[in-house]
Amino acid sequence: MIRPVMRDSFFLAQKSSPATAEDLSTAQDLLDTLEAHKDGCVGMAANMIGVSRRVIAFDNEDVYMVMFNPEIVKSSGPYTAEEGCLSLDGLRKAKRYRSIKVRYQNEQFQTWFKTFTGWTAQIIQHEIDHCNGILI
């Protein structure tokens, strides 16, 4: 189901709780909402649709991917990016890394590790910031 985009900065600044199997429907809502905003959005975190859980969805080289409880465990190549956000107005600067290794759980709640680089890595970092209550 397509959900309204949360724009309340106080809510967005709260850390999200760990995701559980009950959050599978939240993941589908995230994918539906991301698809509905694909012209101006490449990733979303659950708090952006009003659900304070550690779930993200993003465009991974033209294929949408969902992560439950994502965590960056390694990063390299710091740089400064300028980013926008569907939940916020304007552009802001953010410290990002060219390469990140992420520990996350898939839809079966199996733990995986994967390294991402470039644009995809930047998207994931932005969404994990949302999970941590960090606004750009």
Residue pairs with C-beta under 8 A, 6 or more apart in sequence:
1 28
1 29
1 32
2 29
2 32
2 33
2 36
3 29
3 32
3 33
3 49
3 50
4 49
4 50
5 33
5 37
5 48
5 49
5 86
5 87
6 12
6 47
6 48
6 49
6 50
6 87
7 87
7 88
9 88
9 135
11 47
11 50
11 52
12 47
12 48
12 87
12 130
12 133
12 135
13 133
13 134
13 135
14 47
14 52
14 133
15 131
15 132
15 133
16 45
16 46
16 47
16 52
16 53
16 54
16 130
16 131
16 132
16 133
17 52
17 53
17 54
18 53
18 54
18 69
19 26
19 46
19 53
19 54
19 55
19 68
19 69
19 105
20 109
21 109
23 46
23 51
23 53
23 55
23 68
24 107
26 46
26 49
26 51
26 53
26 55
27 55
27 57
27 66
27 68
27 107
29 49
29 51
30 44
30 45
30 46
30 49
30 55
30 56
30 57
30 66
31 57
31 64
31 66
33 44
33 48
33 49
34 41
34 43
34 44
34 57
34 58
34 59
34 64
35 64
37 44
37 86
38 59
40 86
41 86
42 58
42 59
42 123
43 56
43 57
43 58
43 59
43 123
43 124
43 126
43 127
44 56
44 57
44 58
44 86
44 127
45 55
45 56
45 127
45 128
45 130
45 131
46 52
46 53
46 54
46 55
46 56
46 131
47 53
47 130
47 131
48 86
48 87
48 130
54 68
54 69
54 70
54 131
55 66
55 67
55 68
55 131
56 66
56 67
56 70
56 124
56 127
56 128
56 130
56 131
57 64
57 65
57 66
57 67
57 127
58 64
58 65
58 120
58 123
58 124
58 127
59 65
59 120
59 123
60 116
60 120
61 120
66 106
66 107
67 102
67 104
67 105
67 106
67 124
68 104
68 105
68 106
68 107
68 109
69 104
69 105
70 102
70 103
70 104
70 124
70 127
70 128
70 131
71 102
71 103
71 104
71 128
72 97
72 100
72 101
72 102
72 124
72 125
72 128
73 101
73 102
73 103
73 113
74 100
74 101
74 115
75 97
75 99
75 100
75 101
76 97
76 98
76 99
77 97
77 98
77 99
78 95
78 96
78 97
78 98
79 95
79 96
79 97
79 98
80 93
80 94
80 95
80 96
81 93
81 94
81 95
81 96
81 122
82 91
82 92
82 93
82 94
83 91
83 92
83 93
83 94
83 122
83 126
83 136
84 90
84 91
84 92
85 92
85 126
85 135
85 136
88 135
88 136
92 136
93 136
94 125
94 126
94 129
94 136
96 121
96 122
96 125
96 126
97 121
97 125
98 117
98 118
98 121
99 115
99 116
99 117
99 121
100 115
100 116
100 117
100 121
100 124
100 125
101 113
101 114
101 115
102 113
102 114
102 115
102 116
102 124
102 128
103 111
103 112
103 113
104 111
104 112
104 114
105 111
105 112
106 112
116 124
126 136
129 135
129 136
